[in-house]
């Protein structure tokens, strides 16, 4: 059993992960990475 598996879809936050530094953004794209400031584009 994986606790992270109940109710949470990994795909819902994968698009928030910064491609440059791997940090998770605080909000859905379009936004800026809080770590390195790169722009995360909405798909
Ligand atoms: Zn970043």
mmCIF file of the protein (N, C-alpha, C, O) and its ligand, coordinates in Angstrom:
data_MODEL
# 
_entry.id   MODEL 
# 
loop_
_entity.id 
_entity.type 
_entity.pdbx_number_of_molecules 
1 polymer     1 
2 non-polymer 1 
# 
_entity_poly.entity_id                      1 
_entity_poly.type                           'polypeptide(L)' 
_entity_poly.nstd_linkage                   no 
_entity_poly.nstd_monomer                   no 
_entity_poly.pdbx_seq_one_letter_code       
;(UNK)(UNK)(UNK)(UNK)(UNK)(UNK)(UNK)(UNK)(UNK)(UNK)(UNK)(UNK)(UNK)(UNK)(UNK)(UNK)
(UNK)(UNK)(UNK)(UNK)(UNK)(UNK)(UNK)(UNK)(UNK)(UNK)(UNK)(UNK)(UNK)(UNK)(UNK)(UNK)
(UNK)(UNK)(UNK)(UNK)(UNK)(UNK)(UNK)(UNK)(UNK)(UNK)(UNK)
;
_entity_poly.pdbx_seq_one_letter_code_can   XXXXXXXXXXXXXXXXXXXXXXXXXXXXXXXXXXXXXXXXXXX 
_entity_poly.pdbx_strand_id                 A 
# 
loop_
_entity_poly_seq.entity_id 
_entity_poly_seq.num 
_entity_poly_seq.mon_id 
_entity_poly_seq.hetero 
1 1  UNK n 
1 2  UNK n 
1 3  UNK n 
1 4  UNK n 
1 5  UNK n 
1 6  UNK n 
1 7  UNK n 
1 8  UNK n 
1 9  UNK n 
1 10 UNK n 
1 11 UNK n 
1 12 UNK n 
1 13 UNK n 
1 14 UNK n 
1 15 UNK n 
1 16 UNK n 
1 17 UNK n 
1 18 UNK n 
1 19 UNK n 
1 20 UNK n 
1 21 UNK n 
1 22 UNK n 
1 23 UNK n 
1 24 UNK n 
1 25 UNK n 
1 26 UNK n 
1 27 UNK n 
1 28 UNK n 
1 29 UNK n 
1 30 UNK n 
1 31 UNK n 
1 32 UNK n 
1 33 UNK n 
1 34 UNK n 
1 35 UNK n 
1 36 UNK n 
1 37 UNK n 
1 38 UNK n 
1 39 UNK n 
1 40 UNK n 
1 41 UNK n 
1 42 UNK n 
1 43 UNK n 
# 
loop_
_struct_asym.id 
_struct_asym.entity_id 
A 1 
B 2 
# 
loop_
_chem_comp.id 
_chem_comp.type 
_chem_comp.mon_nstd_flag 
UNK 'L-peptide linking' . 
ZN  non-polymer         . 
# 
_pdbx_entity_nonpoly.entity_id   2 
_pdbx_entity_nonpoly.name        ? 
_pdbx_entity_nonpoly.comp_id     ZN 
# 
_pdbx_nonpoly_scheme.asym_id         B 
_pdbx_nonpoly_scheme.entity_id       2 
_pdbx_nonpoly_scheme.mon_id          ZN 
_pdbx_nonpoly_scheme.ndb_seq_num     1 
_pdbx_nonpoly_scheme.pdb_seq_num     101 
_pdbx_nonpoly_scheme.auth_seq_num    101 
_pdbx_nonpoly_scheme.pdb_mon_id      ZN 
_pdbx_nonpoly_scheme.auth_mon_id     ZN 
_pdbx_nonpoly_scheme.pdb_strand_id   A 
_pdbx_nonpoly_scheme.pdb_ins_code    . 
# 
loop_
_atom_site.group_PDB 
_atom_site.id 
_atom_site.type_symbol 
_atom_site.label_atom_id 
_atom_site.label_alt_id 
_atom_site.label_comp_id 
_atom_site.label_asym_id 
_atom_site.label_entity_id 
_atom_site.label_seq_id 
_atom_site.pdbx_PDB_ins_code 
_atom_site.Cartn_x 
_atom_site.Cartn_y 
_atom_site.Cartn_z 
_atom_site.occupancy 
_atom_site.B_iso_or_equiv 
_atom_site.pdbx_formal_charge 
_atom_site.auth_seq_id 
_atom_site.auth_comp_id 
_atom_site.auth_asym_id 
_atom_site.auth_atom_id 
_atom_site.pdbx_PDB_model_num 
ATOM   1   N  N  . UNK A 1 1  ? 0.834  -1.215 0.000   1.00 0.00 ? 1   UNK A N  1 
ATOM   2   C  CA . UNK A 1 1  ? 0.000  0.000  0.000   1.00 0.00 ? 1   UNK A CA 1 
ATOM   3   C  C  . UNK A 1 1  ? 0.862  1.256  0.000   1.00 0.00 ? 1   UNK A C  1 
ATOM   4   O  O  . UNK A 1 1  ? 1.829  1.372  0.753   1.00 0.00 ? 1   UNK A O  1 
ATOM   5   N  N  . UNK A 1 2  ? 0.492  2.169  -0.846  1.00 0.00 ? 2   UNK A N  1 
ATOM   6   C  CA . UNK A 1 2  ? 1.221  3.422  -0.925  1.00 0.00 ? 2   UNK A CA 1 
ATOM   7   C  C  . UNK A 1 2  ? 0.290  4.568  -0.555  1.00 0.00 ? 2   UNK A C  1 
ATOM   8   O  O  . UNK A 1 2  ? -0.670 4.851  -1.272  1.00 0.00 ? 2   UNK A O  1 
ATOM   9   N  N  . UNK A 1 3  ? 0.571  5.222  0.556   1.00 0.00 ? 3   UNK A N  1 
ATOM   10  C  CA . UNK A 1 3  ? -0.294 6.317  1.030   1.00 0.00 ? 3   UNK A CA 1 
ATOM   11  C  C  . UNK A 1 3  ? -0.440 7.422  -0.007  1.00 0.00 ? 3   UNK A C  1 
ATOM   12  O  O  . UNK A 1 3  ? -1.490 8.058  -0.093  1.00 0.00 ? 3   UNK A O  1 
ATOM   13  N  N  . UNK A 1 4  ? 0.606  7.655  -0.794  1.00 0.00 ? 4   UNK A N  1 
ATOM   14  C  CA . UNK A 1 4  ? 0.563  8.717  -1.788  1.00 0.00 ? 4   UNK A CA 1 
ATOM   15  C  C  . UNK A 1 4  ? -0.340 8.353  -2.956  1.00 0.00 ? 4   UNK A C  1 
ATOM   16  O  O  . UNK A 1 4  ? -0.607 9.170  -3.838  1.00 0.00 ? 4   UNK A O  1 
ATOM   17  N  N  . UNK A 1 5  ? -0.801 7.117  -2.942  1.00 0.00 ? 5   UNK A N  1 
ATOM   18  C  CA . UNK A 1 5  ? -1.579 6.644  -4.071  1.00 0.00 ? 5   UNK A CA 1 
ATOM   19  C  C  . UNK A 1 5  ? -3.070 6.931  -3.912  1.00 0.00 ? 5   UNK A C  1 
ATOM   20  O  O  . UNK A 1 5  ? -3.833 6.797  -4.869  1.00 0.00 ? 5   UNK A O  1 
ATOM   21  N  N  . UNK A 1 6  ? -3.491 7.327  -2.707  1.00 0.00 ? 6   UNK A N  1 
ATOM   22  C  CA . UNK A 1 6  ? -4.917 7.545  -2.564  1.00 0.00 ? 6   UNK A CA 1 
ATOM   23  C  C  . UNK A 1 6  ? -5.327 8.990  -2.848  1.00 0.00 ? 6   UNK A C  1 
ATOM   24  O  O  . UNK A 1 6  ? -4.932 9.916  -2.139  1.00 0.00 ? 6   UNK A O  1 
ATOM   25  N  N  . UNK A 1 7  ? -6.106 9.155  -3.871  1.00 0.00 ? 7   UNK A N  1 
ATOM   26  C  CA . UNK A 1 7  ? -6.668 10.460 -4.198  1.00 0.00 ? 7   UNK A CA 1 
ATOM   27  C  C  . UNK A 1 7  ? -5.729 11.376 -4.951  1.00 0.00 ? 7   UNK A C  1 
ATOM   28  O  O  . UNK A 1 7  ? -6.174 12.356 -5.547  1.00 0.00 ? 7   UNK A O  1 
ATOM   29  N  N  . UNK A 1 8  ? -4.434 11.080 -4.939  1.00 0.00 ? 8   UNK A N  1 
ATOM   30  C  CA . UNK A 1 8  ? -3.514 12.004 -5.590  1.00 0.00 ? 8   UNK A CA 1 
ATOM   31  C  C  . UNK A 1 8  ? -3.044 11.487 -6.934  1.00 0.00 ? 8   UNK A C  1 
ATOM   32  O  O  . UNK A 1 8  ? -2.525 10.376 -7.041  1.00 0.00 ? 8   UNK A O  1 
ATOM   33  N  N  . UNK A 1 9  ? -3.229 12.298 -7.946  1.00 0.00 ? 9   UNK A N  1 
ATOM   34  C  CA . UNK A 1 9  ? -2.741 11.935 -9.266  1.00 0.00 ? 9   UNK A CA 1 
ATOM   35  C  C  . UNK A 1 9  ? -1.421 12.660 -9.520  1.00 0.00 ? 9   UNK A C  1 
ATOM   36  O  O  . UNK A 1 9  ? -1.403 13.889 -9.585  1.00 0.00 ? 9   UNK A O  1 
ATOM   37  N  N  . UNK A 1 10 ? -0.328 11.935 -9.664  1.00 0.00 ? 10  UNK A N  1 
ATOM   38  C  CA . UNK A 1 10 ? 0.988  12.552 -9.869  1.00 0.00 ? 10  UNK A CA 1 
ATOM   39  C  C  . UNK A 1 10 ? 1.011  13.509 -11.046 1.00 0.00 ? 10  UNK A C  1 
ATOM   40  O  O  . UNK A 1 10 ? 1.763  14.484 -11.045 1.00 0.00 ? 10  UNK A O  1 
ATOM   41  N  N  . UNK A 1 11 ? 0.211  13.243 -12.024 1.00 0.00 ? 11  UNK A N  1 
ATOM   42  C  CA . UNK A 1 11 ? 0.188  14.081 -13.228 1.00 0.00 ? 11  UNK A CA 1 
ATOM   43  C  C  . UNK A 1 11 ? -0.303 15.491 -12.924 1.00 0.00 ? 11  UNK A C  1 
ATOM   44  O  O  . UNK A 1 11 ? -0.071 16.419 -13.699 1.00 0.00 ? 11  UNK A O  1 
ATOM   45  N  N  . UNK A 1 12 ? -0.996 15.646 -11.772 1.00 0.00 ? 12  UNK A N  1 
ATOM   46  C  CA . UNK A 1 12 ? -1.548 16.962 -11.466 1.00 0.00 ? 12  UNK A CA 1 
ATOM   47  C  C  . UNK A 1 12 ? -0.466 17.938 -11.033 1.00 0.00 ? 12  UNK A C  1 
ATOM   48  O  O  . UNK A 1 12 ? -0.686 19.149 -11.064 1.00 0.00 ? 12  UNK A O  1 
ATOM   49  N  N  . UNK A 1 13 ? 0.693  17.441 -10.630 1.00 0.00 ? 13  UNK A N  1 
ATOM   50  C  CA . UNK A 1 13 ? 1.747  18.380 -10.237 1.00 0.00 ? 13  UNK A CA 1 
ATOM   51  C  C  . UNK A 1 13 ? 3.016  18.241 -11.058 1.00 0.00 ? 13  UNK A C  1 
ATOM   52  O  O  . UNK A 1 13 ? 3.926  19.062 -10.946 1.00 0.00 ? 13  UNK A O  1 
ATOM   53  N  N  . UNK A 1 14 ? 3.078  17.211 -11.878 1.00 0.00 ? 14  UNK A N  1 
ATOM   54  C  CA . UNK A 1 14 ? 4.288  17.014 -12.687 1.00 0.00 ? 14  UNK A CA 1 
ATOM   55  C  C  . UNK A 1 14 ? 4.600  18.222 -13.575 1.00 0.00 ? 14  UNK A C  1 
ATOM   56  O  O  . UNK A 1 14 ? 5.764  18.537 -13.821 1.00 0.00 ? 14  UNK A O  1 
ATOM   57  N  N  . UNK A 1 15 ? 3.566  18.881 -14.043 1.00 0.00 ? 15  UNK A N  1 
ATOM   58  C  CA . UNK A 1 15 ? 3.786  20.031 -14.928 1.00 0.00 ? 15  UNK A CA 1 
ATOM   59  C  C  . UNK A 1 15 ? 4.293  21.248 -14.160 1.00 0.00 ? 15  UNK A C  1 
ATOM   60  O  O  . UNK A 1 15 ? 4.699  22.248 -14.752 1.00 0.00 ? 15  UNK A O  1 
ATOM   61  N  N  . UNK A 1 16 ? 4.261  21.147 -12.832 1.00 0.00 ? 16  UNK A N  1 
ATOM   62  C  CA . UNK A 1 16 ? 4.791  22.257 -12.028 1.00 0.00 ? 16  UNK A CA 1 
ATOM   63  C  C  . UNK A 1 16 ? 6.283  22.119 -11.752 1.00 0.00 ? 16  UNK A C  1 
ATOM   64  O  O  . UNK A 1 16 ? 6.918  23.053 -11.261 1.00 0.00 ? 16  UNK A O  1 
ATOM   65  N  N  . UNK A 1 17 ? 6.829  20.978 -12.063 1.00 0.00 ? 17  UNK A N  1 
ATOM   66  C  CA . UNK A 1 17 ? 8.239  20.758 -11.763 1.00 0.00 ? 17  UNK A CA 1 
ATOM   67  C  C  . UNK A 1 17 ? 9.118  21.528 -12.748 1.00 0.00 ? 17  UNK A C  1 
ATOM   68  O  O  . UNK A 1 17 ? 8.975  21.408 -13.965 1.00 0.00 ? 17  UNK A O  1 
ATOM   69  N  N  . UNK A 1 18 ? 10.025 22.315 -12.189 1.00 0.00 ? 18  UNK A N  1 
ATOM   70  C  CA . UNK A 1 18 ? 10.917 23.122 -13.006 1.00 0.00 ? 18  UNK A CA 1 
ATOM   71  C  C  . UNK A 1 18 ? 11.883 22.234 -13.797 1.00 0.00 ? 18  UNK A C  1 
ATOM   72  O  O  . UNK A 1 18 ? 12.538 21.362 -13.226 1.00 0.00 ? 18  UNK A O  1 
ATOM   73  N  N  . UNK A 1 19 ? 11.968 22.461 -15.115 1.00 0.00 ? 19  UNK A N  1 
ATOM   74  C  CA . UNK A 1 19 ? 12.882 21.665 -15.946 1.00 0.00 ? 19  UNK A CA 1 
ATOM   75  C  C  . UNK A 1 19 ? 14.342 22.018 -15.711 1.00 0.00 ? 19  UNK A C  1 
ATOM   76  O  O  . UNK A 1 19 ? 15.235 21.242 -16.052 1.00 0.00 ? 19  UNK A O  1 
ATOM   77  N  N  . UNK A 1 20 ? 14.587 23.181 -15.131 1.00 0.00 ? 20  UNK A N  1 
ATOM   78  C  CA . UNK A 1 20 ? 15.959 23.636 -14.923 1.00 0.00 ? 20  UNK A CA 1 
ATOM   79  C  C  . UNK A 1 20 ? 16.544 23.129 -13.610 1.00 0.00 ? 20  UNK A C  1 
ATOM   80  O  O  . UNK A 1 20 ? 17.673 22.641 -13.578 1.00 0.00 ? 20  UNK A O  1 
ATOM   81  N  N  . UNK A 1 21 ? 15.773 23.245 -12.523 1.00 0.00 ? 21  UNK A N  1 
ATOM   82  C  CA . UNK A 1 21 ? 16.327 22.903 -11.216 1.00 0.00 ? 21  UNK A CA 1 
ATOM   83  C  C  . UNK A 1 21 ? 15.539 21.805 -10.502 1.00 0.00 ? 21  UNK A C  1 
ATOM   84  O  O  . UNK A 1 21 ? 15.972 21.303 -9.465  1.00 0.00 ? 21  UNK A O  1 
ATOM   85  N  N  . UNK A 1 22 ? 14.382 21.430 -11.056 1.00 0.00 ? 22  UNK A N  1 
ATOM   86  C  CA . UNK A 1 22 ? 13.622 20.331 -10.477 1.00 0.00 ? 22  UNK A CA 1 
ATOM   87  C  C  . UNK A 1 22 ? 12.757 20.711 -9.287  1.00 0.00 ? 22  UNK A C  1 
ATOM   88  O  O  . UNK A 1 22 ? 12.158 19.848 -8.646  1.00 0.00 ? 22  UNK A O  1 
ATOM   89  N  N  . UNK A 1 23 ? 12.696 21.990 -8.997  1.00 0.00 ? 23  UNK A N  1 
ATOM   90  C  CA . UNK A 1 23 ? 11.875 22.437 -7.889  1.00 0.00 ? 23  UNK A CA 1 
ATOM   91  C  C  . UNK A 1 23 ? 10.399 22.470 -8.276  1.00 0.00 ? 23  UNK A C  1 
ATOM   92  O  O  . UNK A 1 23 ? 10.050 22.652 -9.442  1.00 0.00 ? 23  UNK A O  1 
ATOM   93  N  N  . UNK A 1 24 ? 9.538  22.289 -7.266  1.00 0.00 ? 24  UNK A N  1 
ATOM   94  C  CA . UNK A 1 24 ? 8.106  22.310 -7.522  1.00 0.00 ? 24  UNK A CA 1 
ATOM   95  C  C  . UNK A 1 24 ? 7.590  23.745 -7.355  1.00 0.00 ? 24  UNK A C  1 
ATOM   96  O  O  . UNK A 1 24 ? 7.784  24.367 -6.310  1.00 0.00 ? 24  UNK A O  1 
ATOM   97  N  N  . UNK A 1 25 ? 6.938  24.253 -8.388  1.00 0.00 ? 25  UNK A N  1 
ATOM   98  C  CA . UNK A 1 25 ? 6.392  25.606 -8.321  1.00 0.00 ? 25  UNK A CA 1 
ATOM   99  C  C  . UNK A 1 25 ? 5.209  25.650 -7.367  1.00 0.00 ? 25  UNK A C  1 
ATOM   100 O  O  . UNK A 1 25 ? 4.568  24.633 -7.104  1.00 0.00 ? 25  UNK A O  1 
ATOM   101 N  N  . UNK A 1 26 ? 4.929  26.845 -6.852  1.00 0.00 ? 26  UNK A N  1 
ATOM   102 C  CA . UNK A 1 26 ? 3.860  27.006 -5.868  1.00 0.00 ? 26  UNK A CA 1 
ATOM   103 C  C  . UNK A 1 26 ? 2.476  26.993 -6.492  1.00 0.00 ? 26  UNK A C  1 
ATOM   104 O  O  . UNK A 1 26 ? 1.481  26.783 -5.799  1.00 0.00 ? 26  UNK A O  1 
ATOM   105 N  N  . UNK A 1 27 ? 2.410  27.215 -7.787  1.00 0.00 ? 27  UNK A N  1 
ATOM   106 C  CA . UNK A 1 27 ? 1.117  27.295 -8.454  1.00 0.00 ? 27  UNK A CA 1 
ATOM   107 C  C  . UNK A 1 27 ? 1.220  26.739 -9.862  1.00 0.00 ? 27  UNK A C  1 
ATOM   108 O  O  . UNK A 1 27 ? 2.313  26.474 -10.363 1.00 0.00 ? 27  UNK A O  1 
ATOM   109 N  N  . UNK A 1 28 ? 0.069  26.567 -10.490 1.00 0.00 ? 28  UNK A N  1 
ATOM   110 C  CA . UNK A 1 28 ? 0.062  26.029 -11.838 1.00 0.00 ? 28  UNK A CA 1 
ATOM   111 C  C  . UNK A 1 28 ? 0.673  27.018 -12.827 1.00 0.00 ? 28  UNK A C  1 
ATOM   112 O  O  . UNK A 1 28 ? 0.541  28.230 -12.656 1.00 0.00 ? 28  UNK A O  1 
ATOM   113 N  N  . UNK A 1 29 ? 1.330  26.514 -13.844 1.00 0.00 ? 29  UNK A N  1 
ATOM   114 C  CA . UNK A 1 29 ? 1.829  27.362 -14.918 1.00 0.00 ? 29  UNK A CA 1 
ATOM   115 C  C  . UNK A 1 29 ? 0.658  28.053 -15.618 1.00 0.00 ? 29  UNK A C  1 
ATOM   116 O  O  . UNK A 1 29 ? -0.455 27.529 -15.578 1.00 0.00 ? 29  UNK A O  1 
ATOM   117 N  N  . UNK A 1 30 ? 0.861  29.198 -16.251 1.00 0.00 ? 30  UNK A N  1 
ATOM   118 C  CA . UNK A 1 30 ? 2.154  29.869 -16.372 1.00 0.00 ? 30  UNK A CA 1 
ATOM   119 C  C  . UNK A 1 30 ? 2.553  30.588 -15.080 1.00 0.00 ? 30  UNK A C  1 
ATOM   120 O  O  . UNK A 1 30 ? 1.773  31.339 -14.494 1.00 0.00 ? 30  UNK A O  1 
ATOM   121 N  N  . UNK A 1 31 ? 3.791  30.333 -14.661 1.00 0.00 ? 31  UNK A N  1 
ATOM   122 C  CA . UNK A 1 31 ? 4.320  30.980 -13.468 1.00 0.00 ? 31  UNK A CA 1 
ATOM   123 C  C  . UNK A 1 31 ? 5.834  30.938 -13.536 1.00 0.00 ? 31  UNK A C  1 
ATOM   124 O  O  . UNK A 1 31 ? 6.402  30.458 -14.518 1.00 0.00 ? 31  UNK A O  1 
ATOM   125 N  N  . UNK A 1 32 ? 6.483  31.432 -12.510 1.00 0.00 ? 32  UNK A N  1 
ATOM   126 C  CA . UNK A 1 32 ? 7.937  31.364 -12.462 1.00 0.00 ? 32  UNK A CA 1 
ATOM   127 C  C  . UNK A 1 32 ? 8.372  30.388 -11.393 1.00 0.00 ? 32  UNK A C  1 
ATOM   128 O  O  . UNK A 1 32 ? 7.730  30.249 -10.352 1.00 0.00 ? 32  UNK A O  1 
ATOM   129 N  N  . UNK A 1 33 ? 9.460  29.723 -11.666 1.00 0.00 ? 33  UNK A N  1 
ATOM   130 C  CA . UNK A 1 33 ? 10.043 28.831 -10.674 1.00 0.00 ? 33  UNK A CA 1 
ATOM   131 C  C  . UNK A 1 33 ? 10.519 29.661 -9.475  1.00 0.00 ? 33  UNK A C  1 
ATOM   132 O  O  . UNK A 1 33 ? 11.244 30.642 -9.644  1.00 0.00 ? 33  UNK A O  1 
ATOM   133 N  N  . UNK A 1 34 ? 10.108 29.264 -8.264  1.00 0.00 ? 34  UNK A N  1 
ATOM   134 C  CA . UNK A 1 34 ? 10.533 29.997 -7.074  1.00 0.00 ? 34  UNK A CA 1 
ATOM   135 C  C  . UNK A 1 34 ? 12.010 29.802 -6.764  1.00 0.00 ? 34  UNK A C  1 
ATOM   136 O  O  . UNK A 1 34 ? 12.590 30.548 -5.975  1.00 0.00 ? 34  UNK A O  1 
ATOM   137 N  N  . UNK A 1 35 ? 12.605 28.812 -7.380  1.00 0.00 ? 35  UNK A N  1 
ATOM   138 C  CA . UNK A 1 35 ? 14.000 28.540 -7.107  1.00 0.00 ? 35  UNK A CA 1 
ATOM   139 C  C  . UNK A 1 35 ? 14.948 29.293 -8.020  1.00 0.00 ? 35  UNK A C  1 
ATOM   140 O  O  . UNK A 1 35 ? 15.834 30.003 -7.544  1.00 0.00 ? 35  UNK A O  1 
ATOM   141 N  N  . UNK A 1 36 ? 14.772 29.146 -9.341  1.00 0.00 ? 36  UNK A N  1 
ATOM   142 C  CA . UNK A 1 36 ? 15.713 29.734 -10.285 1.00 0.00 ? 36  UNK A CA 1 
ATOM   143 C  C  . UNK A 1 36 ? 15.092 30.818 -11.148 1.00 0.00 ? 36  UNK A C  1 
ATOM   144 O  O  . UNK A 1 36 ? 15.798 31.516 -11.876 1.00 0.00 ? 36  UNK A O  1 
ATOM   145 N  N  . UNK A 1 37 ? 13.767 30.966 -11.071 1.00 0.00 ? 37  UNK A N  1 
ATOM   146 C  CA . UNK A 1 37 ? 13.103 32.058 -11.769 1.00 0.00 ? 37  UNK A CA 1 
ATOM   147 C  C  . UNK A 1 37 ? 12.763 31.784 -13.224 1.00 0.00 ? 37  UNK A C  1 
ATOM   148 O  O  . UNK A 1 37 ? 12.274 32.673 -13.920 1.00 0.00 ? 37  UNK A O  1 
ATOM   149 N  N  . UNK A 1 38 ? 13.013 30.573 -13.694 1.00 0.00 ? 38  UNK A N  1 
ATOM   150 C  CA . UNK A 1 38 ? 12.674 30.245 -15.070 1.00 0.00 ? 38  UNK A CA 1 
ATOM   151 C  C  . UNK A 1 38 ? 11.153 30.234 -15.230 1.00 0.00 ? 38  UNK A C  1 
ATOM   152 O  O  . UNK A 1 38 ? 10.422 29.868 -14.309 1.00 0.00 ? 38  UNK A O  1 
ATOM   153 N  N  . UNK A 1 39 ? 10.699 30.634 -16.393 1.00 0.00 ? 39  UNK A N  1 
ATOM   154 C  CA . UNK A 1 39 ? 9.260  30.668 -16.646 1.00 0.00 ? 39  UNK A CA 1 
ATOM   155 C  C  . UNK A 1 39 ? 8.769  29.276 -16.995 1.00 0.00 ? 39  UNK A C  1 
ATOM   156 O  O  . UNK A 1 39 ? 9.283  28.617 -17.899 1.00 0.00 ? 39  UNK A O  1 
ATOM   157 N  N  . UNK A 1 40 ? 7.751  28.846 -16.247 1.00 0.00 ? 40  UNK A N  1 
ATOM   158 C  CA . UNK A 1 40 ? 7.103  27.567 -16.568 1.00 0.00 ? 40  UNK A CA 1 
ATOM   159 C  C  . UNK A 1 40 ? 5.902  27.878 -17.449 1.00 0.00 ? 40  UNK A C  1 
ATOM   160 O  O  . UNK A 1 40 ? 4.980  28.584 -17.040 1.00 0.00 ? 40  UNK A O  1 
ATOM   161 N  N  . UNK A 1 41 ? 5.928  27.349 -18.643 1.00 0.00 ? 41  UNK A N  1 
ATOM   162 C  CA . UNK A 1 41 ? 4.864  27.610 -19.594 1.00 0.00 ? 41  UNK A CA 1 
ATOM   163 C  C  . UNK A 1 41 ? 3.693  26.681 -19.349 1.00 0.00 ? 41  UNK A C  1 
ATOM   164 O  O  . UNK A 1 41 ? 3.866  25.509 -19.014 1.00 0.00 ? 41  UNK A O  1 
ATOM   165 N  N  . UNK A 1 42 ? 2.485  27.228 -19.524 1.00 0.00 ? 42  UNK A N  1 
ATOM   166 C  CA . UNK A 1 42 ? 1.298  26.382 -19.492 1.00 0.00 ? 42  UNK A CA 1 
ATOM   167 C  C  . UNK A 1 42 ? 1.243  25.585 -20.779 1.00 0.00 ? 42  UNK A C  1 
ATOM   168 O  O  . UNK A 1 42 ? 1.550  26.104 -21.852 1.00 0.00 ? 42  UNK A O  1 
ATOM   169 N  N  . UNK A 1 43 ? 0.851  24.322 -20.674 1.00 0.00 ? 43  UNK A N  1 
ATOM   170 C  CA . UNK A 1 43 ? 0.821  23.498 -21.884 1.00 0.00 ? 43  UNK A CA 1 
ATOM   171 C  C  . UNK A 1 43 ? -0.540 23.526 -22.542 1.00 0.00 ? 43  UNK A C  1 
ATOM   172 O  O  . UNK A 1 43 ? -0.741 22.885 -23.573 1.00 0.00 ? 43  UNK A O  1 
HETATM 173 ZN ZN . ZN  B 2 .  ? 13.889 26.252 -11.336 1.00 0.00 ? 101 ZN  A ZN 1 
# 
